[in-house]
Amino acid sequence: MNIILSKKYIFKKKFGQNFLCKNSIINKIINIIHPKKNELLIEVGPGLAALTKPICQILDNLIVIELDQELSQLLHQSSFSKKIDIFVQDMNIFNFKKVSIQQNKLLRIFGNLPYNISVKFILYLINFRKYIFDMNFMVQKEVAERFVAHPGSKSYGRLSVITQCYYDIFVYFNVLPASFFPTPKVQSSFIKIIPKILPLYPHNQVNDLNIITSESFKQRRKILQNSLSSIFKKEILLYLGINPLLRAENVSVFDYCKLANFFHISKDNNI
């Protein structure tokens, strides 16, 4: 197992820890990330440093965010500690904008994300999309399928709409549970996420988009003119070129963004 530990480490369930331990997968990930010396890379949840150590052999400096105090201490004691800046902090409150501005570079964020926070974290990063070049993450396979799902599929839902409004997402490969320790009960997928230069939904705050998609998908088989009746009249749907008889699962990402934009403008202008 490719680890940095000099003593036995007790895994903590509360952090959702499943550490990569298969060298072929680690090498494959590093080849996809393809880090370069002049780039600003941030690793979230470095864990046992399976990715940290080999990437530090390429870079002169790497920022890592690790919430586990014990693991952060082990990173401080590692042979490559001089190459890493360690932030002992929750990744969901980290100020990525500040780092990007300080170094005047776009961020490249990567990591093996704990299953229990992966969705929350990727949605949190929408707030910093202008400062991010790309993101490379290991996530649960089911989550990856939801990210890239198309209208009409079982996996298509609120998460598909919100992420696709802001990101271009690519699933590179799937990973079996045996590639991790402790062994998870589900398969994983390695994905690349690139913020759209011109997002379909331009507003940083996703509240309106959340409202529209939440109402639509409460009963995904319900037609729009019924599920969104408390927000839009049928005439508004027709005005926007959206078929009011469509079910939530059959409405395109573009049309959901049109609805959210109209809702946002309507509130601002008291329409």
ChimeraX commands (.cxc) that place a marker at each C-alpha (Angstrom):
marker #1 position 0.00,0.00,0.00 radius 0.5
marker #1 position 1.40,3.39,-1.03 radius 0.5
marker #1 position 1.34,5.30,2.29 radius 0.5
marker #1 position 3.47,7.72,4.28 radius 0.5
marker #1 position 2.78,6.29,7.72 radius 0.5
marker #1 position 5.52,5.18,10.08 radius 0.5
marker #1 position 2.98,3.94,12.64 radius 0.5
marker #1 position -0.43,2.33,12.61 radius 0.5
marker #1 position -3.24,4.72,11.75 radius 0.5
marker #1 position -6.76,4.27,13.11 radius 0.5
marker #1 position -9.30,5.08,10.41 radius 0.5
marker #1 position -12.06,7.49,11.34 radius 0.5
marker #1 position -15.53,6.73,10.01 radius 0.5
marker #1 position -16.75,10.28,10.64 radius 0.5
marker #1 position -14.39,11.53,7.89 radius 0.5
marker #1 position -15.57,8.90,5.38 radius 0.5
marker #1 position -12.01,7.71,4.87 radius 0.5
marker #1 position -11.32,5.23,2.06 radius 0.5
marker #1 position -7.72,5.65,0.95 radius 0.5
marker #1 position -6.33,4.79,-2.48 radius 0.5
marker #1 position -3.85,1.94,-2.28 radius 0.5
marker #1 position -3.44,0.66,-5.86 radius 0.5
marker #1 position -0.40,2.06,-7.66 radius 0.5
marker #1 position -1.79,1.54,-11.17 radius 0.5
marker #1 position -4.82,3.71,-10.32 radius 0.5
marker #1 position -2.64,6.34,-8.64 radius 0.5
marker #1 position -0.39,6.57,-11.71 radius 0.5
marker #1 position -3.41,6.77,-14.00 radius 0.5
marker #1 position -4.81,9.68,-12.00 radius 0.5
marker #1 position -1.52,11.59,-12.02 radius 0.5
marker #1 position -1.27,11.15,-15.79 radius 0.5
marker #1 position -4.76,12.62,-16.21 radius 0.5
marker #1 position -4.06,15.56,-13.90 radius 0.5
marker #1 position -0.70,16.06,-15.62 radius 0.5
marker #1 position 0.61,18.64,-13.12 radius 0.5
marker #1 position 3.23,21.19,-14.18 radius 0.5
marker #1 position 5.68,23.12,-12.01 radius 0.5
marker #1 position 4.27,26.57,-12.69 radius 0.5
marker #1 position 0.69,25.60,-11.83 radius 0.5
marker #1 position -1.17,26.19,-8.57 radius 0.5
marker #1 position -2.47,22.85,-7.30 radius 0.5
marker #1 position -4.58,22.22,-4.23 radius 0.5
marker #1 position -5.23,18.72,-2.92 radius 0.5
marker #1 position -8.28,18.22,-0.74 radius 0.5
marker #1 position -8.19,15.34,1.71 radius 0.5
marker #1 position -4.66,14.02,1.03 radius 0.5
marker #1 position -5.20,11.16,3.48 radius 0.5
marker #1 position -2.23,8.78,3.41 radius 0.5
marker #1 position -0.55,10.85,0.67 radius 0.5
marker #1 position -1.00,8.30,-2.12 radius 0.5
marker #1 position -1.32,11.20,-4.59 radius 0.5
marker #1 position 0.50,13.83,-2.53 radius 0.5
marker #1 position 3.91,12.17,-2.51 radius 0.5
marker #1 position 4.27,11.47,-6.27 radius 0.5
marker #1 position 2.86,14.90,-7.19 radius 0.5
marker #1 position 5.38,16.56,-4.86 radius 0.5
marker #1 position 8.07,14.90,-6.96 radius 0.5
marker #1 position 6.85,17.02,-9.87 radius 0.5
marker #1 position 5.96,20.28,-8.12 radius 0.5
marker #1 position 8.00,22.62,-5.96 radius 0.5
marker #1 position 4.95,23.49,-3.88 radius 0.5
marker #1 position 1.57,21.91,-3.21 radius 0.5
marker #1 position -1.28,23.19,-1.02 radius 0.5
marker #1 position -3.15,20.50,0.90 radius 0.5
marker #1 position -6.34,20.76,2.96 radius 0.5
marker #1 position -6.71,18.06,5.62 radius 0.5
marker #1 position -9.29,18.14,8.42 radius 0.5
marker #1 position -7.87,15.14,10.30 radius 0.5
marker #1 position -5.38,16.48,12.86 radius 0.5
marker #1 position -3.48,13.19,13.06 radius 0.5
marker #1 position -3.02,12.94,9.29 radius 0.5
marker #1 position -1.96,16.57,9.03 radius 0.5
marker #1 position 0.68,15.94,11.69 radius 0.5
marker #1 position 1.98,12.94,9.75 radius 0.5
marker #1 position 2.21,15.11,6.64 radius 0.5
marker #1 position 4.27,17.62,8.63 radius 0.5
marker #1 position 6.64,14.78,9.52 radius 0.5
marker #1 position 6.90,13.39,5.98 radius 0.5
marker #1 position 10.00,13.45,3.80 radius 0.5
marker #1 position 8.33,15.94,1.42 radius 0.5
marker #1 position 6.92,18.30,4.10 radius 0.5
marker #1 position 9.00,21.24,2.80 radius 0.5
marker #1 position 7.09,21.10,-0.46 radius 0.5
marker #1 position 3.60,21.30,1.03 radius 0.5
marker #1 position 1.56,24.03,2.71 radius 0.5
marker #1 position -0.90,22.32,5.03 radius 0.5
marker #1 position -4.25,23.83,6.01 radius 0.5
marker #1 position -5.97,21.95,8.82 radius 0.5
marker #1 position -9.45,23.04,7.84 radius 0.5
marker #1 position -12.81,21.92,6.53 radius 0.5
marker #1 position -12.66,22.08,2.73 radius 0.5
marker #1 position -16.27,23.32,2.69 radius 0.5
marker #1 position -15.30,26.62,4.30 radius 0.5
marker #1 position -11.88,27.11,2.69 radius 0.5
marker #1 position -11.43,30.42,0.84 radius 0.5
marker #1 position -10.23,29.28,-2.59 radius 0.5
marker #1 position -10.66,32.77,-4.03 radius 0.5
marker #1 position -8.11,34.22,-1.60 radius 0.5
marker #1 position -5.42,31.71,-2.59 radius 0.5
marker #1 position -5.99,32.30,-6.30 radius 0.5
marker #1 position -5.77,36.09,-5.93 radius 0.5
marker #1 position -2.72,35.94,-3.68 radius 0.5
marker #1 position -0.77,33.90,-6.21 radius 0.5
marker #1 position -2.44,35.39,-9.30 radius 0.5
marker #1 position -3.13,31.96,-10.75 radius 0.5
marker #1 position -6.11,29.79,-11.53 radius 0.5
marker #1 position -6.50,26.80,-9.24 radius 0.5
marker #1 position -6.24,23.14,-10.11 radius 0.5
marker #1 position -8.05,21.25,-7.36 radius 0.5
marker #1 position -7.86,17.48,-6.98 radius 0.5
marker #1 position -8.47,14.72,-4.48 radius 0.5
marker #1 position -10.09,11.48,-3.47 radius 0.5
marker #1 position -13.30,12.96,-2.01 radius 0.5
marker #1 position -15.07,11.35,0.95 radius 0.5
marker #1 position -18.39,10.01,-0.30 radius 0.5
marker #1 position -20.36,11.78,2.42 radius 0.5
marker #1 position -19.33,15.31,1.38 radius 0.5
marker #1 position -18.46,15.06,-2.32 radius 0.5
marker #1 position -21.72,16.56,-3.63 radius 0.5
marker #1 position -21.77,19.35,-1.05 radius 0.5
marker #1 position -18.16,20.25,-1.82 radius 0.5
marker #1 position -18.51,20.31,-5.61 radius 0.5
marker #1 position -21.59,22.53,-5.28 radius 0.5
marker #1 position -19.65,24.77,-2.85 radius 0.5
marker #1 position -16.95,25.24,-5.48 radius 0.5
marker #1 position -19.50,26.90,-7.79 radius 0.5
marker #1 position -18.87,30.03,-5.70 radius 0.5
marker #1 position -15.21,30.00,-6.80 radius 0.5
marker #1 position -15.58,28.84,-10.40 radius 0.5
marker #1 position -14.00,32.06,-11.79 radius 0.5
marker #1 position -10.79,31.17,-9.98 radius 0.5
marker #1 position -10.61,27.51,-10.98 radius 0.5
marker #1 position -8.96,26.06,-14.08 radius 0.5
marker #1 position -10.10,22.48,-13.47 radius 0.5
marker #1 position -10.95,19.89,-10.81 radius 0.5
marker #1 position -10.03,16.21,-10.77 radius 0.5
marker #1 position -11.88,14.07,-8.24 radius 0.5
marker #1 position -12.56,10.52,-7.23 radius 0.5
marker #1 position -16.23,10.22,-6.32 radius 0.5
marker #1 position -18.82,7.53,-5.85 radius 0.5
marker #1 position -19.81,6.03,-9.23 radius 0.5
marker #1 position -23.51,6.72,-8.63 radius 0.5
marker #1 position -22.74,10.40,-8.02 radius 0.5
marker #1 position -20.65,10.61,-11.20 radius 0.5
marker #1 position -23.56,9.13,-13.17 radius 0.5
marker #1 position -25.88,11.78,-11.74 radius 0.5
marker #1 position -23.44,14.56,-12.68 radius 0.5
marker #1 position -23.44,13.62,-16.37 radius 0.5
marker #1 position -26.99,12.25,-16.74 radius 0.5
marker #1 position -29.16,13.37,-19.66 radius 0.5
marker #1 position -32.89,14.17,-19.61 radius 0.5
marker #1 position -35.02,11.03,-19.69 radius 0.5
marker #1 position -32.56,8.86,-17.79 radius 0.5
marker #1 position -33.12,7.50,-14.26 radius 0.5
marker #1 position -30.02,9.30,-12.96 radius 0.5
marker #1 position -31.13,12.72,-14.25 radius 0.5
marker #1 position -32.23,15.05,-11.49 radius 0.5
marker #1 position -31.51,18.25,-9.57 radius 0.5
marker #1 position -27.80,17.48,-9.21 radius 0.5
marker #1 position -27.47,16.91,-12.97 radius 0.5
marker #1 position -29.13,20.25,-13.74 radius 0.5
marker #1 position -27.24,22.38,-11.23 radius 0.5
marker #1 position -23.78,21.00,-12.00 radius 0.5
marker #1 position -24.26,21.04,-15.77 radius 0.5
marker #1 position -25.33,24.69,-15.64 radius 0.5
marker #1 position -21.89,25.63,-14.35 radius 0.5
marker #1 position -19.54,22.80,-15.30 radius 0.5
marker #1 position -18.44,20.56,-18.12 radius 0.5
marker #1 position -17.97,17.15,-16.52 radius 0.5
marker #1 position -16.13,14.12,-17.88 radius 0.5
marker #1 position -16.04,10.60,-16.41 radius 0.5
marker #1 position -12.63,9.07,-17.15 radius 0.5
marker #1 position -12.80,5.62,-15.60 radius 0.5
marker #1 position -14.43,3.53,-12.88 radius 0.5
marker #1 position -12.56,2.09,-9.91 radius 0.5
marker #1 position -13.33,-1.14,-8.05 radius 0.5
marker #1 position -13.64,-1.16,-4.24 radius 0.5
marker #1 position -10.47,-3.30,-3.92 radius 0.5
marker #1 position -8.40,-0.25,-4.93 radius 0.5
marker #1 position -9.13,1.37,-1.55 radius 0.5
marker #1 position -8.48,0.66,2.09 radius 0.5
marker #1 position -10.71,0.29,4.03 radius 0.5
marker #1 position -12.67,-1.27,1.19 radius 0.5
marker #1 position -15.89,0.65,0.41 radius 0.5
marker #1 position -19.13,-1.12,-0.49 radius 0.5
marker #1 position -19.56,0.81,-3.75 radius 0.5
marker #1 position -17.64,1.50,-6.94 radius 0.5
marker #1 position -15.97,4.83,-7.60 radius 0.5
marker #1 position -15.35,6.98,-10.67 radius 0.5
marker #1 position -12.59,9.44,-11.49 radius 0.5
marker #1 position -13.93,12.63,-13.04 radius 0.5
marker #1 position -12.65,15.90,-14.46 radius 0.5
marker #1 position -14.70,19.07,-13.96 radius 0.5
marker #1 position -14.08,22.25,-15.94 radius 0.5
marker #1 position -16.01,25.43,-15.08 radius 0.5
marker #1 position -17.91,26.82,-18.07 radius 0.5
marker #1 position -16.55,30.16,-19.31 radius 0.5
marker #1 position -20.14,31.24,-19.97 radius 0.5
marker #1 position -22.38,29.29,-17.59 radius 0.5
marker #1 position -25.97,28.61,-18.62 radius 0.5
marker #1 position -27.03,30.14,-15.31 radius 0.5
marker #1 position -24.84,33.24,-14.78 radius 0.5
marker #1 position -25.67,34.04,-11.17 radius 0.5
marker #1 position -23.23,32.91,-8.48 radius 0.5
marker #1 position -26.02,32.21,-6.02 radius 0.5
marker #1 position -27.78,28.98,-6.90 radius 0.5
marker #1 position -30.78,29.65,-4.66 radius 0.5
marker #1 position -33.21,30.34,-7.50 radius 0.5
marker #1 position -32.01,27.34,-9.46 radius 0.5
marker #1 position -32.41,25.26,-6.28 radius 0.5
marker #1 position -35.99,26.45,-5.87 radius 0.5
marker #1 position -36.96,25.67,-9.48 radius 0.5
marker #1 position -35.35,22.23,-9.55 radius 0.5
marker #1 position -36.60,21.33,-6.08 radius 0.5
marker #1 position -40.21,22.08,-7.01 radius 0.5
marker #1 position -39.88,20.33,-10.36 radius 0.5
marker #1 position -38.36,17.11,-9.04 radius 0.5
marker #1 position -40.48,16.72,-5.90 radius 0.5
marker #1 position -42.65,14.51,-8.07 radius 0.5
marker #1 position -40.54,13.95,-11.15 radius 0.5
marker #1 position -43.36,12.42,-13.16 radius 0.5
marker #1 position -45.61,15.44,-12.64 radius 0.5
marker #1 position -45.96,17.83,-15.61 radius 0.5
marker #1 position -44.38,21.28,-15.27 radius 0.5
marker #1 position -47.58,23.30,-15.35 radius 0.5
marker #1 position -48.61,21.45,-12.18 radius 0.5
marker #1 position -45.29,21.08,-10.35 radius 0.5
marker #1 position -44.37,24.75,-10.94 radius 0.5
marker #1 position -47.86,26.20,-10.67 radius 0.5
marker #1 position -46.96,28.13,-7.50 radius 0.5
marker #1 position -44.10,29.88,-9.34 radius 0.5
marker #1 position -45.07,30.15,-13.03 radius 0.5
marker #1 position -48.32,30.44,-14.89 radius 0.5
marker #1 position -48.74,28.20,-17.90 radius 0.5
marker #1 position -48.48,31.31,-20.12 radius 0.5
marker #1 position -44.98,32.06,-18.80 radius 0.5
marker #1 position -43.79,28.55,-19.64 radius 0.5
marker #1 position -45.13,28.97,-23.16 radius 0.5
marker #1 position -43.56,32.45,-23.42 radius 0.5
marker #1 position -40.18,30.91,-22.54 radius 0.5
marker #1 position -40.64,28.23,-25.18 radius 0.5
marker #1 position -40.99,25.42,-22.65 radius 0.5
marker #1 position -43.65,22.76,-23.10 radius 0.5
marker #1 position -45.82,22.90,-19.93 radius 0.5
marker #1 position -46.80,19.25,-20.44 radius 0.5
marker #1 position -43.23,18.00,-20.01 radius 0.5
marker #1 position -42.31,16.07,-16.88 radius 0.5
marker #1 position -39.38,17.23,-14.73 radius 0.5
marker #1 position -37.19,14.35,-15.89 radius 0.5
marker #1 position -37.63,15.37,-19.54 radius 0.5
marker #1 position -36.80,19.07,-19.26 radius 0.5
marker #1 position -33.35,20.06,-20.54 radius 0.5
marker #1 position -30.67,21.72,-18.45 radius 0.5
marker #1 position -30.88,24.76,-20.74 radius 0.5
marker #1 position -34.62,25.12,-20.10 radius 0.5
marker #1 position -34.17,24.84,-16.33 radius 0.5
marker #1 position -31.61,27.62,-16.54 radius 0.5
marker #1 position -34.05,29.74,-18.56 radius 0.5
marker #1 position -36.66,29.24,-15.85 radius 0.5
marker #1 position -34.22,30.14,-13.08 radius 0.5
marker #1 position -33.03,33.25,-14.95 radius 0.5
marker #1 position -36.59,34.44,-15.51 radius 0.5
marker #1 position -37.45,33.78,-11.86 radius 0.5
marker #1 position -34.35,35.72,-10.74 radius 0.5
marker #1 position -35.12,38.72,-12.97 radius 0.5
marker #1 position -38.79,38.67,-12.04 radius 0.5
marker #1 position -37.99,38.96,-8.33 radius 0.5
marker #1 position -35.56,41.81,-8.90 radius 0.5
marker #1 position -38.06,43.71,-11.02 radius 0.5
marker #1 position -41.21,42.77,-9.05 radius 0.5
marker #1 position -42.76,41.18,-12.11 radius 0.5
marker link #1:1,2 radius 0.2
marker link #1:2,3 radius 0.2
marker link #1:3,4 radius 0.2
marker link #1:4,5 radius 0.2
marker link #1:5,6 radius 0.2
marker link #1:6,7 radius 0.2
marker link #1:7,8 radius 0.2
marker link #1:8,9 radius 0.2
marker link #1:9,10 radius 0.2
marker link #1:10,11 radius 0.2
marker link #1:11,12 radius 0.2
marker link #1:12,13 radius 0.2
marker link #1:13,14 radius 0.2
marker link #1:14,15 radius 0.2
marker link #1:15,16 radius 0.2
marker link #1:16,17 radius 0.2
marker link #1:17,18 radius 0.2
marker link #1:18,19 radius 0.2
marker link #1:19,20 radius 0.2
marker link #1:20,21 radius 0.2
marker link #1:21,22 radius 0.2
marker link #1:22,23 radius 0.2
marker link #1:23,24 radius 0.2
marker link #1:24,25 radius 0.2
marker link #1:25,26 radius 0.2
marker link #1:26,27 radius 0.2
marker link #1:27,28 radius 0.2
marker link #1:28,29 radius 0.2
marker link #1:29,30 radius 0.2
marker link #1:30,31 radius 0.2
marker link #1:31,32 radius 0.2
marker link #1:32,33 radius 0.2
marker link #1:33,34 radius 0.2
marker link #1:34,35 radius 0.2
marker link #1:35,36 radius 0.2
marker link #1:36,37 radius 0.2
marker link #1:37,38 radius 0.2
marker link #1:38,39 radius 0.2
marker link #1:39,40 radius 0.2
marker link #1:40,41 radius 0.2
marker link #1:41,42 radius 0.2
marker link #1:42,43 radius 0.2
marker link #1:43,44 radius 0.2
marker link #1:44,45 radius 0.2
marker link #1:45,46 radius 0.2
marker link #1:46,47 radius 0.2
marker link #1:47,48 radius 0.2
marker link #1:48,49 radius 0.2
marker link #1:49,50 radius 0.2
marker link #1:50,51 radius 0.2
marker link #1:51,52 radius 0.2
marker link #1:52,53 radius 0.2
marker link #1:53,54 radius 0.2
marker link #1:54,55 radius 0.2
marker link #1:55,56 radius 0.2
marker link #1:56,57 radius 0.2
marker link #1:57,58 radius 0.2
marker link #1:58,59 radius 0.2
marker link #1:59,60 radius 0.2
marker link #1:60,61 radius 0.2
marker link #1:61,62 radius 0.2
marker link #1:62,63 radius 0.2
marker link #1:63,64 radius 0.2
marker link #1:64,65 radius 0.2
marker link #1:65,66 radius 0.2
marker link #1:66,67 radius 0.2
marker link #1:67,68 radius 0.2
marker link #1:68,69 radius 0.2
marker link #1:69,70 radius 0.2
marker link #1:70,71 radius 0.2
marker link #1:71,72 radius 0.2
marker link #1:72,73 radius 0.2
marker link #1:73,74 radius 0.2
marker link #1:74,75 radius 0.2
marker link #1:75,76 radius 0.2
marker link #1:76,77 radius 0.2
marker link #1:77,78 radius 0.2
marker link #1:78,79 radius 0.2
marker link #1:79,80 radius 0.2
marker link #1:80,81 radius 0.2
marker link #1:81,82 radius 0.2
marker link #1:82,83 radius 0.2
marker link #1:83,84 radius 0.2
marker link #1:84,85 radius 0.2
marker link #1:85,86 radius 0.2
marker link #1:86,87 radius 0.2
marker link #1:87,88 radius 0.2
marker link #1:88,89 radius 0.2
marker link #1:89,90 radius 0.2
marker link #1:90,91 radius 0.2
marker link #1:91,92 radius 0.2
marker link #1:92,93 radius 0.2
marker link #1:93,94 radius 0.2
marker link #1:94,95 radius 0.2
marker link #1:95,96 radius 0.2
marker link #1:96,97 radius 0.2
marker link #1:97,98 radius 0.2
marker link #1:98,99 radius 0.2
marker link #1:99,100 radius 0.2
marker link #1:100,101 radius 0.2
marker link #1:101,102 radius 0.2
marker link #1:102,103 radius 0.2
marker link #1:103,104 radius 0.2
marker link #1:104,105 radius 0.2
marker link #1:105,106 radius 0.2
marker link #1:106,107 radius 0.2
marker link #1:107,108 radius 0.2
marker link #1:108,109 radius 0.2
marker link #1:109,110 radius 0.2
marker link #1:110,111 radius 0.2
marker link #1:111,112 radius 0.2
marker link #1:112,113 radius 0.2
marker link #1:113,114 radius 0.2
marker link #1:114,115 radius 0.2
marker link #1:115,116 radius 0.2
marker link #1:116,117 radius 0.2
marker link #1:117,118 radius 0.2
marker link #1:118,119 radius 0.2
marker link #1:119,120 radius 0.2
marker link #1:120,121 radius 0.2
marker link #1:121,122 radius 0.2
marker link #1:122,123 radius 0.2
marker link #1:123,124 radius 0.2
marker link #1:124,125 radius 0.2
marker link #1:125,126 radius 0.2
marker link #1:126,127 radius 0.2
marker link #1:127,128 radius 0.2
marker link #1:128,129 radius 0.2
marker link #1:129,130 radius 0.2
marker link #1:130,131 radius 0.2
marker link #1:131,132 radius 0.2
marker link #1:132,133 radius 0.2
marker link #1:133,134 radius 0.2
marker link #1:134,135 radius 0.2
marker link #1:135,136 radius 0.2
marker link #1:136,137 radius 0.2
marker link #1:137,138 radius 0.2
marker link #1:138,139 radius 0.2
marker link #1:139,140 radius 0.2
marker link #1:140,141 radius 0.2
marker link #1:141,142 radius 0.2
marker link #1:142,143 radius 0.2
marker link #1:143,144 radius 0.2
marker link #1:144,145 radius 0.2
marker link #1:145,146 radius 0.2
marker link #1:146,147 radius 0.2
marker link #1:147,148 radius 0.2
marker link #1:148,149 radius 0.2
marker link #1:149,150 radius 0.2
marker link #1:150,151 radius 0.2
marker link #1:151,152 radius 0.2
marker link #1:152,153 radius 0.2
marker link #1:153,154 radius 0.2
marker link #1:154,155 radius 0.2
marker link #1:155,156 radius 0.2
marker link #1:156,157 radius 0.2
marker link #1:157,158 radius 0.2
marker link #1:158,159 radius 0.2
marker link #1:159,160 radius 0.2
marker link #1:160,161 radius 0.2
marker link #1:161,162 radius 0.2
marker link #1:162,163 radius 0.2
marker link #1:163,164 radius 0.2
marker link #1:164,165 radius 0.2
marker link #1:165,166 radius 0.2
marker link #1:166,167 radius 0.2
marker link #1:167,168 radius 0.2
marker link #1:168,169 radius 0.2
marker link #1:169,170 radius 0.2
marker link #1:170,171 radius 0.2
marker link #1:171,172 radius 0.2
marker link #1:172,173 radius 0.2
marker link #1:173,174 radius 0.2
marker link #1:174,175 radius 0.2
marker link #1:175,176 radius 0.2
marker link #1:176,177 radius 0.2
marker link #1:177,178 radius 0.2
marker link #1:178,179 radius 0.2
marker link #1:179,180 radius 0.2
marker link #1:180,181 radius 0.2
marker link #1:181,182 radius 0.2
marker link #1:182,183 radius 0.2
marker link #1:183,184 radius 0.2
marker link #1:184,185 radius 0.2
marker link #1:185,186 radius 0.2
marker link #1:186,187 radius 0.2
marker link #1:187,188 radius 0.2
marker link #1:188,189 radius 0.2
marker link #1:189,190 radius 0.2
marker link #1:190,191 radius 0.2
marker link #1:191,192 radius 0.2
marker link #1:192,193 radius 0.2
marker link #1:193,194 radius 0.2
marker link #1:194,195 radius 0.2
marker link #1:195,196 radius 0.2
marker link #1:196,197 radius 0.2
marker link #1:197,198 radius 0.2
marker link #1:198,199 radius 0.2
marker link #1:199,200 radius 0.2
marker link #1:200,201 radius 0.2
marker link #1:201,202 radius 0.2
marker link #1:202,203 radius 0.2
marker link #1:203,204 radius 0.2
marker link #1:204,205 radius 0.2
marker link #1:205,206 radius 0.2
marker link #1:206,207 radius 0.2
marker link #1:207,208 radius 0.2
marker link #1:208,209 radius 0.2
marker link #1:209,210 radius 0.2
marker link #1:210,211 radius 0.2
marker link #1:211,212 radius 0.2
marker link #1:212,213 radius 0.2
marker link #1:213,214 radius 0.2
marker link #1:214,215 radius 0.2
marker link #1:215,216 radius 0.2
marker link #1:216,217 radius 0.2
marker link #1:217,218 radius 0.2
marker link #1:218,219 radius 0.2
marker link #1:219,220 radius 0.2
marker link #1:220,221 radius 0.2
marker link #1:221,222 radius 0.2
marker link #1:222,223 radius 0.2
marker link #1:223,224 radius 0.2
marker link #1:224,225 radius 0.2
marker link #1:225,226 radius 0.2
marker link #1:226,227 radius 0.2
marker link #1:227,228 radius 0.2
marker link #1:228,229 radius 0.2
marker link #1:229,230 radius 0.2
marker link #1:230,231 radius 0.2
marker link #1:231,232 radius 0.2
marker link #1:232,233 radius 0.2
marker link #1:233,234 radius 0.2
marker link #1:234,235 radius 0.2
marker link #1:235,236 radius 0.2
marker link #1:236,237 radius 0.2
marker link #1:237,238 radius 0.2
marker link #1:238,239 radius 0.2
marker link #1:239,240 radius 0.2
marker link #1:240,241 radius 0.2
marker link #1:241,242 radius 0.2
marker link #1:242,243 radius 0.2
marker link #1:243,244 radius 0.2
marker link #1:244,245 radius 0.2
marker link #1:245,246 radius 0.2
marker link #1:246,247 radius 0.2
marker link #1:247,248 radius 0.2
marker link #1:248,249 radius 0.2
marker link #1:249,250 radius 0.2
marker link #1:250,251 radius 0.2
marker link #1:251,252 radius 0.2
marker link #1:252,253 radius 0.2
marker link #1:253,254 radius 0.2
marker link #1:254,255 radius 0.2
marker link #1:255,256 radius 0.2
marker link #1:256,257 radius 0.2
marker link #1:257,258 radius 0.2
marker link #1:258,259 radius 0.2
marker link #1:259,260 radius 0.2
marker link #1:260,261 radius 0.2
marker link #1:261,262 radius 0.2
marker link #1:262,263 radius 0.2
marker link #1:263,264 radius 0.2
marker link #1:264,265 radius 0.2
marker link #1:265,266 radius 0.2
marker link #1:266,267 radius 0.2
marker link #1:267,268 radius 0.2
marker link #1:268,269 radius 0.2
marker link #1:269,270 radius 0.2
marker link #1:270,271 radius 0.2
view
